[in-house]
Amino acid sequence: MATVLSVSGSPSATSGTARLLRHLDERLIAQGHEVMALDVRTLPAEALLGADFAHPAIVRATALFAQADGVVIGTPVYKAAYAGLLKSLLDLLPQYALAGKTVLPLATGGSTAHVLAIDYALRPVLASMGPAHVTPGWFTLDKDITVGEDGTLTVAPGSAEALAQVTDRFSAALGGRTTLLAAAG
Ligand SMILES: Cc1cc2nc3c(=O)[nH]c(=O)nc-3n(C[C@H](O)[C@H](O)[C@H](O)COP(=O)(O)O)c2cc1C
């Protein structure tokens, strides 16, 4: 079993990205992982915008990253890249905050024109933070995510299948790491 931090970088109060992450959290939990959720929008804006590394909320968020074996990073695509809110937190983390960790990058967006935003924008930022492994990510079109009146999330079949596959690959990579750590201990 691994500890996973699932981070949504959307500023939206009704974020489809955050809902999608919480949906995938359930799959990871069912596979035996412990999942901690972090919505960057809940962190104090003055700390994020004022580069207040010592703010207790930033210190707590940094500790969550340190605790995790694996990190899911979810962001809406804004202006052909990741959301600035996500970057405002990543900028406050230690340079190698992802050292030794397995990372799953996910994005949601309105246009397939920006399907590569994960690879050309997000992946280099994550790679600079020293992860052991960035597993294949997935871009989900916002129209493929629907939320029912009762709050139930439905993902269009093609996207749901692809998301399940990348989540399972991430989970398997974590399992491998946990096994290696156990063997080393
Ligand atoms: C300010 C803004 C800029 C956006 N820019 C893009 C974009 O460049 N490319 C794209 O595919 N979608 C773009 N979108 C659409 C969002 O990425 C998409 O609706 C996403 O699923 C929103 O996620 P959220 O509900 O988690 O915030 C933009 C949306 C907003 C509000």
The ligand as an ORCA input file, in Angstrom:
! r2SCAN-3c Opt
* xyz 0 1
  C      -9.731     31.160    -18.125
  C      -9.923     29.871    -18.874
  C      -9.051     29.545    -19.873
  C      -9.196     28.339    -20.573
  N      -8.301     28.032    -21.556
  C      -8.401     26.849    -22.184
  C      -7.448     26.484    -23.173
  O      -6.536     27.230    -23.517
  N      -7.563     25.259    -23.756
  C      -8.571     24.380    -23.427
  O      -8.609     23.281    -23.974
  N      -9.506     24.718    -22.496
  C      -9.439     25.910    -21.869
  N     -10.367     26.251    -20.917
  C     -11.427     25.280    -20.577
  C     -11.077     24.522    -19.274
  O      -9.777     23.989    -19.324
  C     -12.023     23.363    -19.040
  O     -13.362     23.802    -19.038
  C     -11.682     22.656    -17.740
  O     -12.306     21.395    -17.707
  C     -12.101     23.459    -16.509
  O     -11.748     22.703    -15.396
  P     -12.227     23.074    -13.930
  O     -13.728     22.951    -13.890
  O     -11.566     22.037    -13.064
  O     -11.734     24.445    -13.634
  C     -10.253     27.459    -20.241
  C     -11.157     27.817    -19.228
  C     -11.001     29.006    -18.557
  C     -11.989     29.369    -17.475
*
